[in-house]
Amino acid sequence: MRLFQNQVYQRDTHYIRIVRLDRYEVDFKSTTGEPQGDGEITTLKKKEFCRLIKGMTLLEPPAPR
């Protein structure tokens, strides 16, 4: 699995967006309702983050105009 900055994952109405990606850690924002909404930024080790998003759906980025 390849992780990139600004990827959005969804499960029901729960969204997780990668804010900062490091070699060993991931900062992400967890929101409900809207993918770009306000939420708290959390830091996890990369392995723990992959376990968290297991079973979630990766949303496609919007097409460039």
Residue, then its C-alpha position, 0 to 999 in steps of 0.5 A: m500500500r502506498l501512502f501519499q499526502n492528502q489521501v482521504y479514506q472513508r468508512d460510513t461518515h467517518y473520514i481520515r485525511i493524511v496531513r503530513l507523511d514522514r518515513y516513520e510517522v503519519d499525521f492525519k485529521s479525523t472528521t465526520g460528515e465532510p472529508q475537508g471539515d475541521g478535526e483534530i490532528t493525530t500522529l501515529k506510527k506508520k504501522e499503526f496507521c495502516r492498521l487503523i485504515k484497514g477496511m476503509t475505502l480510499l476516495e479518488p481525488p477530484a479530477p483537475r479542471 
